[in-house]
Structures are given as structure tokens and as C-alpha cells.
């Protein structure tokens, strides 16, 4: 069964919109992570919290940044594949 000519274009548009949403989410996660991490570091220093809480904040920030990197890499690979006609 033949598909309408606009089907491929609309599917590509939906994929591009989904990628744009994911990239906005990545940007928000990175910005929020840095703001929260700096806030926890400052608050911990002011309140005299033990170093284990600073390390916990560091690990949480590293986790969020690794997640952001993985999502960005996945989007990059998907765009690269579609631009080469593989997708």
C-alpha cells in the first residue's frame, strides 16, 4: 500500500520536534543541576555540614550530567543517521 507523499515529511517533522523537546529537557537538567549543586555546596559550607553530604551532592550532579550526555549523544546519533539516509 502506497503512503501519501507528505507522510515522510510529517514523520521527519515529528522526529525533529521530539529531538527539540529532548534537547530542551537536557538544557533544563544541566542548568538545574548546576544551580542546585552550587546551592548545596554553599549551604553546606554555611551550615557546617559533614563532607559526606558534599560528596552525595557531587554524585547526584555527576549522575544528572552523565544522563544529559547520554541523551545528547543519542540525539546526535539519530540525527546523523537520518541525514545519511539510514533513518
TIROTI-846144 format. One record per residue: chain; x, y, z of N, C-alpha, C, CB in turn; residue number from 1; residue in one letter. Coordinates in steps of 0.02 Angstrom, whole numbers. Last residue first. Glycine has a CB too. Layout:
{node A,{X,Y,Z},{X,Y,Z},{X,Y,Z},{X,Y,Z},NUM,A}
...
***
This chain:
{node A,{888,327,415},{839,326,467},{771,339,447},{855,372,514},87,X}
{node A,{989,340,329},{982,275,361},{922,272,407},{1045,259,400},86,X}
{node A,{1027,459,270},{978,418,237},{968,350,267},{995,411,167},85,X}
{node A,{1106,540,341},{1141,497,294},{1092,449,258},{1195,457,330},84,X}
{node A,{1019,599,427},{1048,642,374},{1086,601,322},{1094,694,405},83,X}
{node A,{992,494,513},{938,518,468},{966,562,412},{885,556,507},82,X}
{node A,{1115,482,579},{1089,426,540},{1035,450,491},{1061,372,585},81,X}
{node A,{1121,606,644},{1173,587,596},{1149,531,550},{1238,566,633},80,X}
{node A,{1011,598,729},{1013,649,677},{1064,632,623},{1028,718,707},79,X}
{node A,{1053,491,810},{990,485,772},{989,537,715},{930,496,818},78,X}
{node A,{1169,542,868},{1173,483,825},{1112,476,781},{1182,421,868},77,X}
{node A,{1114,650,941},{1164,663,889},{1168,604,841},{1233,676,921},76,X}
{node A,{1033,581,1031},{1002,626,983},{1050,640,925},{982,693,1017},75,X}
{node A,{1133,513,1103},{1082,475,1068},{1048,519,1015},{1030,448,1117},74,X}
{node A,{1202,622,1159},{1237,577,1113},{1186,537,1071},{1283,529,1151},73,X}
{node A,{1103,672,1244},{1129,713,1190},{1164,670,1138},{1177,766,1218},72,X}
{node A,{1090,564,1332},{1033,585,1292},{1056,626,1233},{982,624,1334},71,X}
{node A,{1220,563,1388},{1194,505,1352},{1135,523,1307},{1174,451,1401},70,X}
{node A,{1226,690,1450},{1273,672,1398},{1248,614,1356},{1341,655,1428},69,X}
{node A,{1125,676,1546},{1120,728,1494},{1166,712,1435},{1137,797,1523},68,X}
{node A,{1180,574,1625},{1117,563,1591},{1109,613,1533},{1057,571,1641},67,X}
{node A,{1291,645,1672},{1301,586,1630},{1238,570,1591},{1324,525,1672},66,X}
{node A,{1225,741,1749},{1264,762,1691},{1280,704,1645},{1329,795,1715},65,X}
{node A,{1166,663,1849},{1124,703,1804},{1162,724,1742},{1098,765,1841},64,X}
{node A,{1283,607,1908},{1231,565,1878},{1188,603,1829},{1188,534,1932},63,X}
{node A,{1345,723,1957},{1379,683,1906},{1328,638,1871},{1435,641,1937},62,X}
{node A,{1250,760,2053},{1263,804,1996},{1298,765,1940},{1307,864,2018},61,X}
{node A,{1262,652,2142},{1197,666,2109},{1207,710,2048},{1149,699,2159},60,X}
{node A,{1395,667,2181},{1375,607,2145},{1308,617,2109},{1370,548,2193},59,X}
{node A,{1388,792,2247},{1432,783,2189},{1410,722,2148},{1506,774,2212},58,X}
{node A,{1303,761,2353},{1281,810,2303},{1324,804,2239},{1286,882,2332},57,X}
{node A,{1389,672,2419},{1324,649,2394},{1297,696,2341},{1274,642,2452},56,X}
{node A,{1492,758,2454},{1506,704,2407},{1441,675,2378},{1546,649,2441},55,X}
{node A,{1422,837,2545},{1451,868,2485},{1466,815,2432},{1516,907,2503},54,X}
{node A,{1395,742,2640},{1339,772,2604},{1363,808,2541},{1301,821,2649},53,X}
{node A,{1520,712,2691},{1484,659,2655},{1424,687,2617},{1461,606,2705},52,X}
{node A,{1565,820,2763},{1588,814,2694},{1549,761,2656},{1662,798,2691},51,X}
{node A,{1432,893,2864},{1489,847,2853},{1504,839,2778},{1473,778,2884},50,X}
{node A,{1395,1070,2865},{1375,1000,2854},{1437,957,2846},{1329,994,2793},49,X}
{node A,{1396,1206,2899},{1446,1161,2928},{1427,1088,2921},{1455,1177,3001},48,X}
{node A,{1319,1301,2839},{1290,1264,2895},{1339,1216,2929},{1229,1227,2872},47,X}
{node A,{1401,1347,2736},{1374,1394,2785},{1349,1359,2847},{1317,1434,2754},46,X}
{node A,{1426,1230,2663},{1482,1267,2693},{1458,1315,2747},{1520,1305,2638},45,X}
{node A,{1297,1197,2623},{1335,1150,2666},{1393,1185,2700},{1359,1092,2624},44,X}
{node A,{1268,1305,2541},{1230,1295,2603},{1266,1249,2651},{1160,1267,2587},43,X}
{node A,{1361,1283,2437},{1363,1344,2476},{1328,1335,2543},{1331,1402,2437},42,X}
{node A,{1320,1156,2391},{1389,1167,2413},{1394,1229,2457},{1436,1174,2352},41,X}
{node A,{1187,1183,2356},{1202,1135,2410},{1273,1144,2436},{1192,1062,2384},40,X}
{node A,{1208,1276,2251},{1170,1294,2311},{1184,1247,2369},{1097,1293,2296},39,X}
{node A,{1278,1200,2157},{1310,1258,2187},{1275,1279,2252},{1311,1317,2138},38,X}
{node A,{1176,1107,2131},{1240,1084,2157},{1277,1142,2190},{1283,1055,2100},37,X}
{node A,{1073,1188,2080},{1063,1151,2142},{1129,1129,2173},{1019,1089,2130},36,X}
{node A,{1139,1236,1963},{1112,1282,2013},{1103,1247,2081},{1045,1313,1990},35,X}
{node A,{1169,1116,1895},{1223,1161,1916},{1199,1209,1971},{1249,1201,1855},34,X}
{node A,{1039,1064,1876},{1090,1026,1912},{1145,1072,1938},{1120,972,1867},33,X}
{node A,{979,1162,1798},{953,1149,1866},{1005,1112,1907},{887,1109,1862},32,X}
{node A,{1057,1150,1680},{1054,1213,1717},{1030,1203,1789},{1006,1262,1681},31,X}
{node A,{1033,1015,1645},{1101,1039,1657},{1100,1103,1699},{1137,1052,1590},30,X}
{node A,{893,1014,1631},{925,970,1680},{995,995,1696},{928,897,1654},29,X}
{node A,{876,1105,1526},{847,1119,1591},{881,1077,1646},{771,1106,1591},28,X}
{node A,{942,1035,1423},{966,1101,1443},{939,1120,1513},{944,1155,1392},27,X}
{node A,{862,921,1414},{933,914,1432},{960,982,1457},{975,890,1371},26,X}
{node A,{743,980,1370},{745,946,1435},{817,939,1459},{711,877,1430},25,X}
{node A,{785,1025,1245},{764,1074,1295},{765,1043,1364},{693,1101,1279},24,X}
{node A,{808,899,1187},{865,945,1197},{847,1001,1247},{887,976,1130},23,X}
{node A,{678,849,1182},{729,816,1223},{789,861,1236},{752,752,1190},22,X}
{node A,{619,938,1092},{594,933,1161},{646,901,1207},{529,892,1163},21,X}
{node A,{696,910,979},{699,977,1008},{673,977,1080},{657,1027,965},20,X}
{node A,{656,778,955},{726,793,970},{733,861,1003},{770,790,907},19,X}
{node A,{522,801,924},{539,760,982},{611,772,1003},{528,686,967},18,X}
{node A,{538,875,807},{505,905,865},{521,867,928},{429,909,854},17,X}
{node A,{597,778,725},{634,840,741},{604,875,801},{635,887,680},16,X}
{node A,{492,686,719},{556,666,748},{597,727,768},{595,622,699},15,X}
{node A,{396,764,652},{382,739,720},{447,719,755},{333,679,718},14,X}
{node A,{462,783,531},{445,841,573},{432,820,644},{384,878,544},13,X}
{node A,{466,653,485},{529,687,498},{517,748,543},{564,708,433},12,X}
{node A,{329,634,468},{365,591,515},{432,623,533},{375,521,485},11,X}
{node A,{303,726,368},{272,736,434},{306,693,486},{197,721,430},10,X}
{node A,{380,671,263},{396,738,289},{365,748,358},{370,792,241},9,X}
{node A,{315,550,244},{385,550,264},{405,618,293},{431,534,205},8,X}
{node A,{185,596,204},{195,554,263},{267,556,289},{176,482,248},7,X}
{node A,{164,662,87},{178,703,147},{193,662,209},{121,747,161},6,X}
{node A,{126,561,-2},{192,594,-10},{211,634,52},{191,640,-70},5,X}
{node A,{51,415,74},{48,483,46},{117,516,45},{-2,526,86},4,X}
{node A,{105,251,26},{94,302,77},{88,370,43},{151,303,130},3,X}
{node A,{32,106,-46},{73,167,-52},{54,217,2},{64,198,-122},2,X}
{node A,{42,-59,0},{0,0,0},{44,62,0},{-48,0,61},1,X}
***
